[in-house]
Amino acid sequence: MAEGLRFANEIAVDPRLLRYEPFQDRGQVSRFDCGEAPLNDSLNTDEVEEYEREKLGSTWLVFYQGELVAYYAIGTDSLRRGYVDAKKLSGSYFKRGGSNPSPR
């Protein structure tokens, strides 16, 4: 940890007790609350399921002693223009008025 950086509720975490699982459905995350509504919402809306289905990246859940404590998403580093254009035309992933998904 960076010198001088402290958190209000620090705990020691045994990394051997961490488990990582790919996101499969919202049933896994329904009780997740990190204290930041936009982050909670992005995990509990259609956006993450669309992100997975459209293969724009993958979302991973982090469990500590059986409890969901965090998540992260790994996005693609690039998209082929033809793929993006086809999705825009079909309206499959991109929303009207913009090309970036946003948490609700």
C-alpha positions as CSV (number, residue, x, y, z in Angstrom):
1,M,0.0,0.0,0.0
2,A,1.2,3.5,-0.8
3,E,2.8,5.2,2.2
4,G,0.3,7.5,3.9
5,L,-2.7,6.1,2.1
6,R,-5.3,4.7,4.5
7,F,-8.9,3.5,4.2
8,A,-11.6,3.9,6.8
9,N,-12.2,0.2,7.1
10,E,-9.1,-1.7,6.4
11,I,-9.0,-5.5,6.8
12,A,-6.4,-8.1,6.0
13,V,-7.5,-10.4,3.1
14,D,-6.1,-13.9,2.7
15,P,-5.7,-14.2,-1.1
16,R,-6.2,-17.9,-0.9
17,L,-9.8,-17.3,0.1
18,L,-10.6,-15.3,-3.0
19,R,-12.6,-17.0,-5.8
20,Y,-13.1,-15.6,-9.3
21,E,-16.0,-16.5,-11.5
22,P,-17.3,-15.2,-14.8
23,F,-20.6,-13.3,-14.7
24,Q,-23.4,-15.6,-15.8
25,D,-26.6,-13.9,-14.7
26,R,-28.0,-11.2,-12.4
27,G,-29.1,-13.7,-9.9
28,Q,-25.5,-14.0,-8.8
29,V,-25.2,-10.2,-8.1
30,S,-28.7,-9.2,-6.8
31,R,-27.4,-8.4,-3.3
32,F,-24.1,-6.7,-4.3
33,D,-23.6,-3.2,-2.8
34,C,-20.3,-1.5,-3.0
35,G,-21.7,1.8,-1.7
36,E,-21.6,3.5,-5.2
37,A,-25.0,3.4,-6.9
38,P,-23.7,3.7,-10.5
39,L,-21.4,0.7,-10.0
40,N,-24.2,-1.3,-8.4
41,D,-26.6,-0.3,-11.1
42,S,-24.2,-1.2,-14.0
43,L,-24.0,-4.7,-12.6
44,N,-27.7,-5.1,-12.0
45,T,-29.1,-3.9,-15.3
46,D,-29.4,-5.3,-18.8
47,E,-26.1,-3.5,-19.7
48,V,-23.8,-6.2,-18.3
49,E,-25.7,-9.0,-19.9
50,E,-25.7,-7.2,-23.3
51,Y,-21.9,-6.5,-22.9
52,E,-21.4,-10.2,-22.4
53,R,-23.8,-11.4,-25.1
54,E,-22.3,-9.0,-27.7
55,K,-18.7,-10.2,-26.7
56,L,-17.5,-6.7,-26.1
57,G,-15.6,-8.0,-23.1
58,S,-16.2,-10.1,-20.0
59,T,-17.2,-9.4,-16.5
60,W,-15.7,-11.3,-13.5
61,L,-17.0,-11.6,-10.0
62,V,-14.7,-11.7,-7.0
63,F,-15.9,-13.7,-4.0
64,Y,-14.3,-13.7,-0.5
65,Q,-15.3,-16.4,1.8
66,G,-18.3,-17.1,-0.4
67,E,-19.5,-13.4,-0.4
68,L,-19.4,-11.2,-3.6
69,V,-17.1,-8.4,-2.7
70,A,-16.0,-7.0,-6.1
71,Y,-16.3,-7.2,-9.8
72,Y,-14.2,-6.1,-12.8
73,A,-14.7,-6.0,-16.5
74,I,-12.1,-6.7,-19.2
75,G,-12.9,-5.0,-22.4
76,T,-11.7,-5.7,-25.9
77,D,-8.8,-3.6,-27.0
78,S,-10.3,-3.0,-30.4
79,L,-13.3,-3.7,-32.5
80,R,-13.4,-4.2,-36.3
81,R,-15.1,-1.3,-38.0
82,G,-17.4,-3.7,-39.9
83,Y,-18.6,-5.3,-36.7
84,V,-19.3,-1.9,-35.1
85,D,-21.1,-0.6,-38.2
86,A,-23.2,-3.8,-38.5
87,K,-24.3,-3.5,-34.8
88,K,-25.1,0.2,-35.2
89,L,-27.3,-0.5,-38.2
90,S,-29.1,-3.4,-36.6
91,G,-29.5,-1.5,-33.3
92,S,-28.4,-4.6,-31.6
93,Y,-26.1,-3.1,-28.9
94,F,-25.7,0.6,-29.5
95,K,-28.4,2.9,-28.2
96,R,-30.0,5.7,-30.2
97,G,-28.2,9.0,-29.9
98,G,-24.9,7.5,-28.9
99,S,-22.4,4.7,-29.3
100,N,-21.4,4.1,-25.8
101,P,-23.3,2.0,-23.3
102,S,-23.9,3.7,-20.0
103,P,-25.1,2.5,-16.6
104,R,-28.6,3.4,-15.7
